[in-house]
Amino acid sequence: MKISHKLIRSFIGISLLTSVVGAVAIAQSQKIAETLAIAEAEDVAQVIAISISQDQDKQLELTGVNPPDELQDFGNLLHELQKRDIVVVNRQKLILADAVPENVGTIFVHDQGNEISQTMQDGNLRTFLEKSVDYPQGIKLIVVPLKNKQNHTDGAVILEWSSLYDNAIAQARPTMIVIGITSLGCVILALIIGLRISSSIAKPLQSVTVVAQQVTQAC
């Protein structure tokens, strides 16, 4: 194999390595953005759960003593003022409040992994993807336990955090674009430099080879 070909292959390898590093950096930036979005969603969901737990009227609604008008009003207010969509369910996963009022009184069945019941049992926050006819692509949800003043779990709060994720990705996107452009520029630069170096080295060597062959033939 000619030395020029070897040099070109080496620089192509360097270019590919640079592109892989860039892809890893972009994926890592996206992962960090998702982690930050989940952390913010946990904080928001916990604040909402605490707010409901501290309201005695809402506590009565969870036990079925009163109609869930207060909870629904609370959910509507969150949606109008902060664009936060929540679902509140009791221990039987009966929907007591929902951003979609028509869902109130039905059973929440979109947690295919039974995340809501698991969260109410062990108290651990969970995220899951809800897919339905209305959301074929799925929406991101996080569930937190809803505890009373005696620290007993009476239900759960499910918060949609797709918007938080989209905002986090939007903030990280300029950085990812810069990384992508920089990586692409490095790849192109490495290829150009490789071609020039291989050409500058290969041509003199080829000339020497030709002269050596001519001398050998003359002898």
Sequence and secondary structure as in RCSB ss.txt:
>XXXX:A:sequence
MKISHKLIRSFIGISLLTSVVGAVAIAQSQKIAETLAIAEAEDVAQVIAISISQDQDKQLELTGVNPPDELQDFG
NLLHELQKRDIVVVNRQKLILADAVPENVGTIFVHDQGNEISQTMQDGNLRTFLEKSVDYPQGIKLIVVPLKNKQ
NHTDGAVILEWSSLYDNAIAQARPTMIVIGITSLGCVILALIIGLRISSSIAKPLQSVTVVAQQVTQAC
>XXXX:A:secstr
  HHHHHHHHHHHHHHHHHHHHHHHHHHHHHHHHHHHHHHHHHHHHHHHHHHHT HHHHHHHTTSS THHHHHHH
HHHHHHH   EEEEETT BEEEESSGGGTTSB    TT HHHHHHHH   EEEEE  SS TT EEEEEEEEE TT
S EEEEEEEE HHHHHHHHHHHHHHHHHHHHHHHHHHHHHHHHHHHHHHHHHHHHHHHHHHHHHHHHH 
